[in-house]
Amino acid sequence: MRAVIQRVSRASVTIKNVTKAEIGCGLLILVGIEERDLPGDAEWLSKKIIQLRIFDDADGVMNLPVTEVNGDILVVSQFTLHAKTKKGNRPSYILAARPEIAIPLYRLFVNRLEEDLGRPVSTGEFGAMMQVSLVNDGPVTIIIDTKNMS
């Protein structure tokens, strides 16, 4: 699994001109699922993200995780995170998982985030055409790939 985590002051997802989800201060997580991903990837990634110390403490130092600032989380599925661009100009998405693999892992990831955060997590809609709006705070953007967890 590959995730792009952005610290935001606000973010939202709109589908067909209807706002599906919106958050204030917290994390926008774009997540891409690969054919080789397993449930352990979702569990590890959730824990890693929840523990990331990327929010400012009283001294203005990035030292606090999302849980300590009462931040929200918005998760958006994004298969294009697994684009291969080595050959030609049209990206290949051959590594992105098919829906029968990706949907259960996406749901597991969201459920684990909710458990680790201790409250509901907002989401986009898997497979939908979405418009994502955000105000990146910092800016702070972190990329994590479970293939690099060791």
CNS distance restraints for C-alpha pairs under 8 A (distance, minus, plus):
assign (resid   1 and name CA) (resid  31 and name CA) 6.97 0.50 0.50
assign (resid   1 and name CA) (resid  32 and name CA) 5.73 0.50 0.50
assign (resid   1 and name CA) (resid  33 and name CA) 4.73 0.50 0.50
assign (resid   1 and name CA) (resid  34 and name CA) 5.92 0.50 0.50
assign (resid   1 and name CA) (resid  37 and name CA) 6.07 0.50 0.50
assign (resid   1 and name CA) (resid  41 and name CA) 6.41 0.50 0.50
assign (resid   1 and name CA) (resid  42 and name CA) 7.19 0.50 0.50
assign (resid   1 and name CA) (resid  45 and name CA) 7.78 0.50 0.50
assign (resid   1 and name CA) (resid 145 and name CA) 5.73 0.50 0.50
assign (resid   1 and name CA) (resid 146 and name CA) 5.38 0.50 0.50
assign (resid   1 and name CA) (resid 147 and name CA) 7.34 0.50 0.50
assign (resid   2 and name CA) (resid  31 and name CA) 5.74 0.50 0.50
assign (resid   2 and name CA) (resid  32 and name CA) 5.17 0.50 0.50
assign (resid   2 and name CA) (resid  33 and name CA) 6.59 0.50 0.50
assign (resid   2 and name CA) (resid  81 and name CA) 6.89 0.50 0.50
assign (resid   2 and name CA) (resid  82 and name CA) 7.68 0.50 0.50
assign (resid   2 and name CA) (resid 143 and name CA) 7.33 0.50 0.50
assign (resid   2 and name CA) (resid 144 and name CA) 5.76 0.50 0.50
assign (resid   2 and name CA) (resid 145 and name CA) 4.26 0.50 0.50
assign (resid   2 and name CA) (resid 146 and name CA) 6.40 0.50 0.50
assign (resid   3 and name CA) (resid  29 and name CA) 6.39 0.50 0.50
assign (resid   3 and name CA) (resid  30 and name CA) 5.48 0.50 0.50
assign (resid   3 and name CA) (resid  31 and name CA) 4.43 0.50 0.50
assign (resid   3 and name CA) (resid  32 and name CA) 6.35 0.50 0.50
assign (resid   3 and name CA) (resid  81 and name CA) 7.90 0.50 0.50
assign (resid   3 and name CA) (resid 143 and name CA) 5.69 0.50 0.50
assign (resid   3 and name CA) (resid 144 and name CA) 5.26 0.50 0.50
assign (resid   3 and name CA) (resid 145 and name CA) 6.34 0.50 0.50
assign (resid   4 and name CA) (resid  29 and name CA) 5.72 0.50 0.50
assign (resid   4 and name CA) (resid  30 and name CA) 5.12 0.50 0.50
assign (resid   4 and name CA) (resid  31 and name CA) 6.58 0.50 0.50
assign (resid   4 and name CA) (resid 141 and name CA) 6.86 0.50 0.50
assign (resid   4 and name CA) (resid 142 and name CA) 5.80 0.50 0.50
assign (resid   4 and name CA) (resid 143 and name CA) 4.56 0.50 0.50
assign (resid   4 and name CA) (resid 144 and name CA) 6.58 0.50 0.50
assign (resid   5 and name CA) (resid  27 and name CA) 6.45 0.50 0.50
assign (resid   5 and name CA) (resid  28 and name CA) 5.85 0.50 0.50
assign (resid   5 and name CA) (resid  29 and name CA) 4.62 0.50 0.50
assign (resid   5 and name CA) (resid  30 and name CA) 6.54 0.50 0.50
assign (resid   5 and name CA) (resid  49 and name CA) 7.93 0.50 0.50
assign (resid   5 and name CA) (resid 141 and name CA) 5.61 0.50 0.50
assign (resid   5 and name CA) (resid 142 and name CA) 5.09 0.50 0.50
assign (resid   5 and name CA) (resid 143 and name CA) 6.22 0.50 0.50
assign (resid   5 and name CA) (resid 144 and name CA) 7.90 0.50 0.50
assign (resid   6 and name CA) (resid  27 and name CA) 5.56 0.50 0.50
assign (resid   6 and name CA) (resid  28 and name CA) 5.19 0.50 0.50
assign (resid   6 and name CA) (resid  29 and name CA) 6.45 0.50 0.50
assign (resid   6 and name CA) (resid 136 and name CA) 6.34 0.50 0.50
assign (resid   6 and name CA) (resid 137 and name CA) 7.84 0.50 0.50
assign (resid   6 and name CA) (resid 139 and name CA) 7.87 0.50 0.50
assign (resid   6 and name CA) (resid 140 and name CA) 5.77 0.50 0.50
assign (resid   6 and name CA) (resid 141 and name CA) 4.48 0.50 0.50
assign (resid   6 and name CA) (resid 142 and name CA) 6.48 0.50 0.50
assign (resid   7 and name CA) (resid  25 and name CA) 7.72 0.50 0.50
assign (resid   7 and name CA) (resid  26 and name CA) 5.88 0.50 0.50
assign (resid   7 and name CA) (resid  27 and name CA) 4.81 0.50 0.50
assign (resid   7 and name CA) (resid  28 and name CA) 6.57 0.50 0.50
assign (resid   7 and name CA) (resid  54 and name CA) 7.55 0.50 0.50
assign (resid   7 and name CA) (resid  55 and name CA) 7.82 0.50 0.50
assign (resid   7 and name CA) (resid 136 and name CA) 5.83 0.50 0.50
assign (resid   7 and name CA) (resid 137 and name CA) 5.47 0.50 0.50
assign (resid   7 and name CA) (resid 138 and name CA) 7.44 0.50 0.50
assign (resid   7 and name CA) (resid 139 and name CA) 7.25 0.50 0.50
assign (resid   7 and name CA) (resid 140 and name CA) 5.43 0.50 0.50
assign (resid   7 and name CA) (resid 141 and name CA) 6.57 0.50 0.50
assign (resid   8 and name CA) (resid  24 and name CA) 7.44 0.50 0.50
assign (resid   8 and name CA) (resid  25 and name CA) 5.66 0.50 0.50
assign (resid   8 and name CA) (resid  26 and name CA) 5.49 0.50 0.50
assign (resid   8 and name CA) (resid  27 and name CA) 5.72 0.50 0.50
assign (resid   8 and name CA) (resid  28 and name CA) 6.63 0.50 0.50
assign (resid   8 and name CA) (resid 134 and name CA) 6.62 0.50 0.50
assign (resid   8 and name CA) (resid 135 and name CA) 5.45 0.50 0.50
assign (resid   8 and name CA) (resid 136 and name CA) 4.44 0.50 0.50
assign (resid   8 and name CA) (resid 137 and name CA) 4.70 0.50 0.50
assign (resid   9 and name CA) (resid  24 and name CA) 5.55 0.50 0.50
assign (resid   9 and name CA) (resid  25 and name CA) 4.21 0.50 0.50
assign (resid   9 and name CA) (resid  26 and name CA) 6.54 0.50 0.50
assign (resid   9 and name CA) (resid 134 and name CA) 7.73 0.50 0.50
assign (resid   9 and name CA) (resid 135 and name CA) 5.72 0.50 0.50
assign (resid   9 and name CA) (resid 136 and name CA) 6.52 0.50 0.50
assign (resid   9 and name CA) (resid 137 and name CA) 5.60 0.50 0.50
assign (resid  10 and name CA) (resid  22 and name CA) 7.40 0.50 0.50
assign (resid  10 and name CA) (resid  23 and name CA) 5.52 0.50 0.50
assign (resid  10 and name CA) (resid  24 and name CA) 4.15 0.50 0.50
assign (resid  10 and name CA) (resid  25 and name CA) 5.51 0.50 0.50
assign (resid  10 and name CA) (resid  26 and name CA) 7.33 0.50 0.50
assign (resid  10 and name CA) (resid 134 and name CA) 5.72 0.50 0.50
assign (resid  10 and name CA) (resid 135 and name CA) 5.57 0.50 0.50
assign (resid  10 and name CA) (resid 136 and name CA) 7.75 0.50 0.50
assign (resid  11 and name CA) (resid  22 and name CA) 5.61 0.50 0.50
assign (resid  11 and name CA) (resid  23 and name CA) 5.43 0.50 0.50
assign (resid  11 and name CA) (resid  24 and name CA) 6.57 0.50 0.50
assign (resid  11 and name CA) (resid  28 and name CA) 6.83 0.50 0.50
assign (resid  11 and name CA) (resid  74 and name CA) 7.55 0.50 0.50
assign (resid  11 and name CA) (resid 132 and name CA) 7.29 0.50 0.50
assign (resid  11 and name CA) (resid 133 and name CA) 5.41 0.50 0.50
assign (resid  11 and name CA) (resid 134 and name CA) 4.06 0.50 0.50
assign (resid  11 and name CA) (resid 135 and name CA) 6.39 0.50 0.50
assign (resid  12 and name CA) (resid  19 and name CA) 7.09 0.50 0.50
assign (resid  12 and name CA) (resid  20 and name CA) 7.60 0.50 0.50
assign (resid  12 and name CA) (resid  21 and name CA) 5.52 0.50 0.50
assign (resid  12 and name CA) (resid  22 and name CA) 3.98 0.50 0.50
assign (resid  12 and name CA) (resid  23 and name CA) 6.34 0.50 0.50
assign (resid  12 and name CA) (resid  74 and name CA) 7.79 0.50 0.50
assign (resid  12 and name CA) (resid 132 and name CA) 5.80 0.50 0.50
assign (resid  12 and name CA) (resid 133 and name CA) 5.24 0.50 0.50
assign (resid  12 and name CA) (resid 134 and name CA) 6.47 0.50 0.50
assign (resid  13 and name CA) (resid  19 and name CA) 5.87 0.50 0.50
assign (resid  13 and name CA) (resid  20 and name CA) 5.63 0.50 0.50
assign (resid  13 and name CA) (resid  21 and name CA) 5.38 0.50 0.50
assign (resid  13 and name CA) (resid  22 and name CA) 6.41 0.50 0.50
assign (resid  13 and name CA) (resid 123 and name CA) 7.94 0.50 0.50
assign (resid  13 and name CA) (resid 124 and name CA) 5.99 0.50 0.50
assign (resid  13 and name CA) (resid 130 and name CA) 6.39 0.50 0.50
assign (resid  13 and name CA) (resid 131 and name CA) 5.67 0.50 0.50
assign (resid  13 and name CA) (resid 132 and name CA) 4.63 0.50 0.50
assign (resid  13 and name CA) (resid 133 and name CA) 6.45 0.50 0.50
assign (resid  14 and name CA) (resid  18 and name CA) 5.27 0.50 0.50
assign (resid  14 and name CA) (resid  19 and name CA) 4.20 0.50 0.50
assign (resid  14 and name CA) (resid  20 and name CA) 5.43 0.50 0.50
assign (resid  14 and name CA) (resid  21 and name CA) 7.26 0.50 0.50
assign (resid  14 and name CA) (resid 124 and name CA) 7.99 0.50 0.50
assign (resid  14 and name CA) (resid 130 and name CA) 5.70 0.50 0.50
assign (resid  14 and name CA) (resid 131 and name CA) 5.10 0.50 0.50
assign (resid  14 and name CA) (resid 132 and name CA) 6.50 0.50 0.50
assign (resid  15 and name CA) (resid  19 and name CA) 6.35 0.50 0.50
assign (resid  15 and name CA) (resid  20 and name CA) 6.43 0.50 0.50
assign (resid  15 and name CA) (resid 128 and name CA) 7.37 0.50 0.50
assign (resid  15 and name CA) (resid 129 and name CA) 6.61 0.50 0.50
assign (resid  15 and name CA) (resid 130 and name CA) 5.01 0.50 0.50
assign (resid  15 and name CA) (resid 131 and name CA) 6.52 0.50 0.50
assign (resid  16 and name CA) (resid 130 and name CA) 7.67 0.50 0.50
assign (resid  20 and name CA) (resid 123 and name CA) 7.81 0.50 0.50
assign (resid  20 and name CA) (resid 124 and name CA) 6.54 0.50 0.50
assign (resid  21 and name CA) (resid  74 and name CA) 7.62 0.50 0.50
assign (resid  21 and name CA) (resid 122 and name CA) 5.97 0.50 0.50
assign (resid  21 and name CA) (resid 123 and name CA) 6.37 0.50 0.50
assign (resid  21 and name CA) (resid 124 and name CA) 6.71 0.50 0.50
assign (resid  22 and name CA) (resid  74 and name CA) 7.35 0.50 0.50
assign (resid  22 and name CA) (resid 122 and name CA) 7.23 0.50 0.50
assign (resid  23 and name CA) (resid  72 and name CA) 6.05 0.50 0.50
assign (resid  23 and name CA) (resid  73 and name CA) 7.03 0.50 0.50
assign (resid  23 and name CA) (resid  74 and name CA) 6.77 0.50 0.50
assign (resid  23 and name CA) (resid 122 and name CA) 7.60 0.50 0.50
assign (resid  24 and name CA) (resid  71 and name CA) 7.55 0.50 0.50
assign (resid  24 and name CA) (resid  72 and name CA) 6.62 0.50 0.50
assign (resid  25 and name CA) (resid  71 and name CA) 5.39 0.50 0.50
assign (resid  25 and name CA) (resid  72 and name CA) 6.21 0.50 0.50
assign (resid  26 and name CA) (resid  66 and name CA) 6.39 0.50 0.50
assign (resid  26 and name CA) (resid  70 and name CA) 7.89 0.50 0.50
assign (resid  26 and name CA) (resid  71 and name CA) 4.15 0.50 0.50
assign (resid  26 and name CA) (resid  72 and name CA) 4.48 0.50 0.50
assign (resid  26 and name CA) (resid  73 and name CA) 5.64 0.50 0.50
assign (resid  27 and name CA) (resid  66 and name CA) 7.50 0.50 0.50
assign (resid  27 and name CA) (resid  71 and name CA) 7.21 0.50 0.50
assign (resid  27 and name CA) (resid  72 and name CA) 6.32 0.50 0.50
assign (resid  27 and name CA) (resid  73 and name CA) 4.81 0.50 0.50
assign (resid  27 and name CA) (resid  74 and name CA) 6.31 0.50 0.50
assign (resid  28 and name CA) (resid  73 and name CA) 5.96 0.50 0.50
assign (resid  28 and name CA) (resid  74 and name CA) 4.87 0.50 0.50
assign (resid  28 and name CA) (resid  75 and name CA) 6.05 0.50 0.50
assign (resid  28 and name CA) (resid  76 and name CA) 7.69 0.50 0.50
assign (resid  28 and name CA) (resid 134 and name CA) 7.97 0.50 0.50
assign (resid  29 and name CA) (resid  73 and name CA) 7.33 0.50 0.50
assign (resid  29 and name CA) (resid  74 and name CA) 6.10 0.50 0.50
assign (resid  29 and name CA) (resid  75 and name CA) 4.75 0.50 0.50
assign (resid  29 and name CA) (resid  76 and name CA) 6.17 0.50 0.50
assign (resid  30 and name CA) (resid  75 and name CA) 6.00 0.50 0.50
assign (resid  30 and name CA) (resid  76 and name CA) 4.90 0.50 0.50
assign (resid  30 and name CA) (resid  77 and name CA) 5.82 0.50 0.50
assign (resid  30 and name CA) (resid  78 and name CA) 5.97 0.50 0.50
assign (resid  31 and name CA) (resid  75 and name CA) 7.16 0.50 0.50
assign (resid  31 and name CA) (resid  76 and name CA) 6.24 0.50 0.50
assign (resid  31 and name CA) (resid  77 and name CA) 4.98 0.50 0.50
assign (resid  31 and name CA) (resid  78 and name CA) 5.51 0.50 0.50
assign (resid  31 and name CA) (resid  79 and name CA) 7.47 0.50 0.50
assign (resid  31 and name CA) (resid  81 and name CA) 7.38 0.50 0.50
assign (resid  32 and name CA) (resid  77 and name CA) 6.01 0.50 0.50
assign (resid  32 and name CA) (resid  78 and name CA) 4.98 0.50 0.50
assign (resid  32 and name CA) (resid  79 and name CA) 4.73 0.50 0.50
assign (resid  32 and name CA) (resid  80 and name CA) 7.00 0.50 0.50
assign (resid  32 and name CA) (resid  81 and name CA) 5.39 0.50 0.50
assign (resid  32 and name CA) (resid  82 and name CA) 6.53 0.50 0.50
assign (resid  32 and name CA) (resid  96 and name CA) 7.22 0.50 0.50
assign (resid  33 and name CA) (resid  37 and name CA) 6.60 0.50 0.50
assign (resid  33 and name CA) (resid  78 and name CA) 8.00 0.50 0.50
assign (resid  33 and name CA) (resid  79 and name CA) 6.50 0.50 0.50
assign (resid  33 and name CA) (resid  82 and name CA) 7.76 0.50 0.50
assign (resid  33 and name CA) (resid  96 and name CA) 5.96 0.50 0.50
assign (resid  33 and name CA) (resid  97 and name CA) 5.68 0.50 0.50
assign (resid  33 and name CA) (resid 102 and name CA) 5.80 0.50 0.50
assign (resid  33 and name CA) (resid 105 and name CA) 7.59 0.50 0.50
assign (resid  33 and name CA) (resid 106 and name CA) 7.53 0.50 0.50
assign (resid  34 and name CA) (resid  82 and name CA) 7.13 0.50 0.50
assign (resid  34 and name CA) (resid  95 and name CA) 5.56 0.50 0.50
assign (resid  34 and name CA) (resid  96 and name CA) 4.49 0.50 0.50
assign (resid  34 and name CA) (resid  97 and name CA) 4.55 0.50 0.50
assign (resid  34 and name CA) (resid 102 and name CA) 7.46 0.50 0.50
assign (resid  35 and name CA) (resid  95 and name CA) 6.02 0.50 0.50
assign (resid  35 and name CA) (resid  96 and name CA) 5.93 0.50 0.50
assign (resid  35 and name CA) (resid  97 and name CA) 4.17 0.50 0.50
assign (resid  35 and name CA) (resid  98 and name CA) 7.07 0.50 0.50
assign (resid  35 and name CA) (resid 101 and name CA) 7.02 0.50 0.50
assign (resid  35 and name CA) (resid 102 and name CA) 7.76 0.50 0.50
assign (resid  36 and name CA) (resid  97 and name CA) 7.82 0.50 0.50
assign (resid  37 and name CA) (resid  41 and name CA) 6.18 0.50 0.50
assign (resid  38 and name CA) (resid  42 and name CA) 7.12 0.50 0.50
assign (resid  38 and name CA) (resid 105 and name CA) 7.37 0.50 0.50
assign (resid  39 and name CA) (resid  43 and name CA) 6.43 0.50 0.50
assign (resid  39 and name CA) (resid 105 and name CA) 6.34 0.50 0.50
assign (resid  39 and name CA) (resid 108 and name CA) 7.30 0.50 0.50
assign (resid  40 and name CA) (resid  44 and name CA) 6.03 0.50 0.50
assign (resid  41 and name CA) (resid  45 and name CA) 5.97 0.50 0.50
assign (resid  41 and name CA) (resid 146 and name CA) 5.95 0.50 0.50
assign (resid  42 and name CA) (resid  46 and name CA) 6.10 0.50 0.50
assign (resid  42 and name CA) (resid 105 and name CA) 6.65 0.50 0.50
assign (resid  42 and name CA) (resid 106 and name CA) 7.77 0.50 0.50
assign (resid  42 and name CA) (resid 108 and name CA) 6.62 0.50 0.50
assign (resid  42 and name CA) (resid 109 and name CA) 4.81 0.50 0.50
assign (resid  42 and name CA) (resid 112 and name CA) 7.57 0.50 0.50
assign (resid  43 and name CA) (resid  47 and name CA) 6.40 0.50 0.50
assign (resid  43 and name CA) (resid 108 and name CA) 7.86 0.50 0.50
assign (resid  43 and name CA) (resid 109 and name CA) 6.56 0.50 0.50
assign (resid  43 and name CA) (resid 112 and name CA) 6.31 0.50 0.50
assign (resid  44 and name CA) (resid  48 and name CA) 6.12 0.50 0.50
assign (resid  44 and name CA) (resid 146 and name CA) 7.65 0.50 0.50
assign (resid  45 and name CA) (resid  49 and name CA) 6.12 0.50 0.50
assign (resid  45 and name CA) (resid 109 and name CA) 7.85 0.50 0.50
assign (resid  45 and name CA) (resid 144 and name CA) 7.90 0.50 0.50
assign (resid  45 and name CA) (resid 146 and name CA) 6.69 0.50 0.50
assign (resid  46 and name CA) (resid  50 and name CA) 6.15 0.50 0.50
assign (resid  46 and name CA) (resid 109 and name CA) 6.45 0.50 0.50
assign (resid  46 and name CA) (resid 112 and name CA) 6.14 0.50 0.50
assign (resid  46 and name CA) (resid 113 and name CA) 5.31 0.50 0.50
assign (resid  46 and name CA) (resid 116 and name CA) 7.31 0.50 0.50
assign (resid  47 and name CA) (resid  51 and name CA) 6.20 0.50 0.50
assign (resid  47 and name CA) (resid 113 and name CA) 7.48 0.50 0.50
assign (resid  47 and name CA) (resid 116 and name CA) 6.75 0.50 0.50
assign (resid  48 and name CA) (resid  52 and name CA) 6.23 0.50 0.50
assign (resid  50 and name CA) (resid  65 and name CA) 6.42 0.50 0.50
assign (resid  50 and name CA) (resid  66 and name CA) 6.30 0.50 0.50
assign (resid  50 and name CA) (resid  67 and name CA) 6.98 0.50 0.50
assign (resid  50 and name CA) (resid 113 and name CA) 7.36 0.50 0.50
assign (resid  50 and name CA) (resid 116 and name CA) 6.76 0.50 0.50
assign (resid  50 and name CA) (resid 117 and name CA) 6.75 0.50 0.50
assign (resid  51 and name CA) (resid  65 and name CA) 5.40 0.50 0.50
assign (resid  51 and name CA) (resid  66 and name CA) 7.47 0.50 0.50
assign (resid  52 and name CA) (resid  64 and name CA) 7.53 0.50 0.50
assign (resid  52 and name CA) (resid  65 and name CA) 5.23 0.50 0.50
assign (resid  52 and name CA) (resid  66 and name CA) 7.46 0.50 0.50
assign (resid  53 and name CA) (resid  62 and name CA) 6.09 0.50 0.50
assign (resid  53 and name CA) (resid  63 and name CA) 4.80 0.50 0.50
assign (resid  53 and name CA) (resid  64 and name CA) 4.43 0.50 0.50
assign (resid  53 and name CA) (resid  65 and name CA) 4.26 0.50 0.50
assign (resid  53 and name CA) (resid  66 and name CA) 7.50 0.50 0.50
assign (resid  54 and name CA) (resid  62 and name CA) 4.77 0.50 0.50
assign (resid  54 and name CA) (resid  63 and name CA) 6.02 0.50 0.50
assign (resid  54 and name CA) (resid  64 and name CA) 5.93 0.50 0.50
assign (resid  54 and name CA) (resid  65 and name CA) 6.06 0.50 0.50
assign (resid  54 and name CA) (resid  66 and name CA) 7.74 0.50 0.50
assign (resid  54 and name CA) (resid 140 and name CA) 7.71 0.50 0.50
assign (resid  55 and name CA) (resid  61 and name CA) 7.64 0.50 0.50
assign (resid  55 and name CA) (resid  62 and name CA) 4.85 0.50 0.50
assign (resid  55 and name CA) (resid  63 and name CA) 6.00 0.50 0.50
assign (resid  55 and name CA) (resid  64 and name CA) 4.85 0.50 0.50
assign (resid  55 and name CA) (resid  65 and name CA) 6.06 0.50 0.50
assign (resid  55 and name CA) (resid  66 and name CA) 6.89 0.50 0.50
assign (resid  55 and name CA) (resid  69 and name CA) 7.39 0.50 0.50
assign (resid  56 and name CA) (resid  60 and name CA) 4.89 0.50 0.50
assign (resid  56 and name CA) (resid  61 and name CA) 4.90 0.50 0.50
assign (resid  56 and name CA) (resid  62 and name CA) 4.24 0.50 0.50
assign (resid  56 and name CA) (resid  63 and name CA) 5.82 0.50 0.50
assign (resid  56 and name CA) (resid  64 and name CA) 6.12 0.50 0.50
assign (resid  57 and name CA) (resid  61 and name CA) 5.45 0.50 0.50
assign (resid  57 and name CA) (resid  62 and name CA) 6.28 0.50 0.50
assign (resid  57 and name CA) (resid  63 and name CA) 5.74 0.50 0.50
assign (resid  57 and name CA) (resid  64 and name CA) 6.07 0.50 0.50
assign (resid  64 and name CA) (resid  68 and name CA) 6.08 0.50 0.50
assign (resid  64 and name CA) (resid  69 and name CA) 7.16 0.50 0.50
assign (resid  65 and name CA) (resid  69 and name CA) 7.00 0.50 0.50
assign (resid  66 and name CA) (resid  70 and name CA) 6.27 0.50 0.50
assign (resid  66 and name CA) (resid  71 and name CA) 5.07 0.50 0.50
assign (resid  66 and name CA) (resid  72 and name CA) 7.47 0.50 0.50
assign (resid  67 and name CA) (resid  71 and name CA) 6.28 0.50 0.50
assign (resid  67 and name CA) (resid 117 and name CA) 6.26 0.50 0.50
assign (resid  72 and name CA) (resid 121 and name CA) 7.00 0.50 0.50
assign (resid  72 and name CA) (resid 122 and name CA) 7.95 0.50 0.50
assign (resid  73 and name CA) (resid 121 and name CA) 5.39 0.50 0.50
assign (resid  73 and name CA) (resid 122 and name CA) 6.13 0.50 0.50
assign (resid  74 and name CA) (resid 121 and name CA) 6.13 0.50 0.50
assign (resid  74 and name CA) (resid 122 and name CA) 4.60 0.50 0.50
assign (resid  74 and name CA) (resid 123 and name CA) 5.30 0.50 0.50
assign (resid  74 and name CA) (resid 124 and name CA) 7.63 0.50 0.50
assign (resid  75 and name CA) (resid 110 and name CA) 7.37 0.50 0.50
assign (resid  75 and name CA) (resid 121 and name CA) 7.42 0.50 0.50
assign (resid  75 and name CA) (resid 122 and name CA) 6.30 0.50 0.50
assign (resid  75 and name CA) (resid 123 and name CA) 4.69 0.50 0.50
assign (resid  75 and name CA) (resid 124 and name CA) 6.43 0.50 0.50
assign (resid  76 and name CA) (resid 123 and name CA) 5.81 0.50 0.50
assign (resid  76 and name CA) (resid 124 and name CA) 5.01 0.50 0.50
assign (resid  76 and name CA) (resid 125 and name CA) 7.32 0.50 0.50
assign (resid  76 and name CA) (resid 126 and name CA) 7.56 0.50 0.50
assign (resid  77 and name CA) (resid 106 and name CA) 7.44 0.50 0.50
assign (resid  77 and name CA) (resid 124 and name CA) 7.15 0.50 0.50
assign (resid  77 and name CA) (resid 125 and name CA) 7.56 0.50 0.50
assign (resid  77 and name CA) (resid 126 and name CA) 5.85 0.50 0.50
assign (resid  77 and name CA) (resid 127 and name CA) 7.45 0.50 0.50
assign (resid  79 and name CA) (resid  83 and name CA) 7.75 0.50 0.50
assign (resid  79 and name CA) (resid  93 and name CA) 7.49 0.50 0.50
assign (resid  79 and name CA) (resid  96 and name CA) 5.72 0.50 0.50
assign (resid  79 and name CA) (resid  97 and name CA) 7.73 0.50 0.50
assign (resid  80 and name CA) (resid  93 and name CA) 6.72 0.50 0.50
assign (resid  80 and name CA) (resid  96 and name CA) 7.60 0.50 0.50
assign (resid  82 and name CA) (resid  93 and name CA) 6.13 0.50 0.50
assign (resid  82 and name CA) (resid  95 and name CA) 6.18 0.50 0.50
assign (resid  82 and name CA) (resid  96 and name CA) 5.73 0.50 0.50
assign (resid  83 and name CA) (resid  91 and name CA) 5.51 0.50 0.50
assign (resid  83 and name CA) (resid  92 and name CA) 5.45 0.50 0.50
assign (resid  83 and name CA) (resid  93 and name CA) 4.91 0.50 0.50
assign (resid  83 and name CA) (resid  94 and name CA) 7.81 0.50 0.50
assign (resid  83 and name CA) (resid  95 and name CA) 7.62 0.50 0.50
assign (resid  83 and name CA) (resid  96 and name CA) 7.80 0.50 0.50
assign (resid  84 and name CA) (resid  91 and name CA) 5.40 0.50 0.50
assign (resid  84 and name CA) (resid  92 and name CA) 5.00 0.50 0.50
assign (resid  84 and name CA) (resid  93 and name CA) 6.39 0.50 0.50
assign (resid  84 and name CA) (resid  94 and name CA) 7.95 0.50 0.50
assign (resid  85 and name CA) (resid  89 and name CA) 6.77 0.50 0.50
assign (resid  85 and name CA) (resid  90 and name CA) 7.02 0.50 0.50
assign (resid  85 and name CA) (resid  91 and name CA) 4.93 0.50 0.50
assign (resid  85 and name CA) (resid  92 and name CA) 6.64 0.50 0.50
assign (resid  97 and name CA) (resid 101 and name CA) 5.94 0.50 0.50
assign (resid  97 and name CA) (resid 102 and name CA) 5.36 0.50 0.50
assign (resid  98 and name CA) (resid 102 and name CA) 5.90 0.50 0.50
assign (resid  99 and name CA) (resid 103 and name CA) 5.40 0.50 0.50
assign (resid 100 and name CA) (resid 104 and name CA) 7.13 0.50 0.50
assign (resid 101 and name CA) (resid 105 and name CA) 6.64 0.50 0.50
assign (resid 102 and name CA) (resid 106 and name CA) 5.91 0.50 0.50
assign (resid 103 and name CA) (resid 107 and name CA) 6.14 0.50 0.50
assign (resid 103 and name CA) (resid 126 and name CA) 7.30 0.50 0.50
assign (resid 104 and name CA) (resid 108 and name CA) 6.09 0.50 0.50
assign (resid 105 and name CA) (resid 109 and name CA) 6.03 0.50 0.50
assign (resid 106 and name CA) (resid 110 and name CA) 6.28 0.50 0.50
assign (resid 107 and name CA) (resid 111 and name CA) 6.08 0.50 0.50
assign (resid 108 and name CA) (resid 112 and name CA) 6.04 0.50 0.50
assign (resid 109 and name CA) (resid 113 and name CA) 6.18 0.50 0.50
assign (resid 110 and name CA) (resid 114 and name CA) 6.26 0.50 0.50
assign (resid 110 and name CA) (resid 121 and name CA) 6.94 0.50 0.50
assign (resid 111 and name CA) (resid 115 and name CA) 6.27 0.50 0.50
assign (resid 112 and name CA) (resid 116 and name CA) 5.99 0.50 0.50
assign (resid 113 and name CA) (resid 117 and name CA) 5.76 0.50 0.50
assign (resid 113 and name CA) (resid 121 and name CA) 7.09 0.50 0.50
assign (resid 114 and name CA) (resid 118 and name CA) 5.64 0.50 0.50
assign (resid 114 and name CA) (resid 119 and name CA) 5.31 0.50 0.50
assign (resid 114 and name CA) (resid 120 and name CA) 5.23 0.50 0.50
assign (resid 114 and name CA) (resid 121 and name CA) 5.68 0.50 0.50
assign (resid 115 and name CA) (resid 119 and name CA) 6.91 0.50 0.50
assign (resid 124 and name CA) (resid 130 and name CA) 7.45 0.50 0.50
assign (resid 125 and name CA) (resid 130 and name CA) 7.83 0.50 0.50
assign (resid 136 and name CA) (resid 140 and name CA) 6.69 0.50 0.50
assign (resid 136 and name CA) (resid 141 and name CA) 7.97 0.50 0.50
assign (resid 144 and name CA) (resid 148 and name CA) 7.81 0.50 0.50
assign (resid 145 and name CA) (resid 149 and name CA) 7.13 0.50 0.50
